[in-house]
Each structure stands twice: as structure tokens, then as C-alpha cells.
Amino acid sequence: MSEFPDVPVTELPDDAAVLDIREQEEWDRGHAPTAVHIPMSELPARVDELAPFLDRDEPLVITCRSGGRVLQVMPWLARQGYEVANMDGGMRAWLAAGKPMEAAGGAEPHVP
């Protein structure tokens, strides 16, 4: 059980600015159009790119394919001063909910 909140996909607007921590090839296959992409492996070096999220009233919602990587990243981001939450079900749930997605090269978006 996580100490951080889970946010159902159905409660997020289609243009939510979520942090997608999947690897580049996963991102290229399909992602939310307004997501911020920083792969988990690059997050420590690129955390400053998240500075605009520090002063927001709502938590930074983080996603990966299905939620496993998010559980590893949330405690670290919380120690950096971010209020964080997990997008429940990850990008698989986003796709299943019919939320907008795009893929590299105009391909049909999918989340394997």
C-alpha cells in the first residue's frame, strides 16, 4: 500500500499535465499529448525541469505503463519537495478510458 494518493484516470482532464516516466520507446508508441516526458532513468539529472510543478495547488500526477515504476519514483520526488500522486492504472488505464493519445510518426497509439 502506498502512502501517496491514487488518482483515477476518470478524474483527470484530457489535457492533464502528467509526468510520464516511461522509456523513450514506450513514449513513442503512445502518450498523452499534454504529458511531460522524463524517463525514470533520467529523472535525477532532469528534476529541475519539474520546477513549474512545485507551486501548484494540486499534486504532480505521475504515470508509467501500469504503476510499478511510479511507486519507486514517488518517495524520491516527495523528498525533493514535490506533492505527488499516482495515476491509477498508468497509461494502460488512460488508453482503456479512451483518453486522447498520440504516437511518434503518426502511428496508431498503443500501450503494450
Sequence and secondary structure as in RCSB ss.txt:
>XXXX:A:sequence
MSEFPDVPVTELPDDAAVLDIREQEEWDRGHAPTAVHIPMSELPARVDELAPFLDRDEPLVITCRSGGRVLQVMP
WLARQGYEVANMDGGMRAWLAAGKPMEAAGGAEPHVP
>XXXX:A:secstr
  SS EEEGGGS TT   EE S HHHHHH B TT EE  GGGHHHHGGGGGGGTT SS EEEE SSSHHHHHHHH
HHHHTT  EEEEETHHHHHHHTT   B GGG      
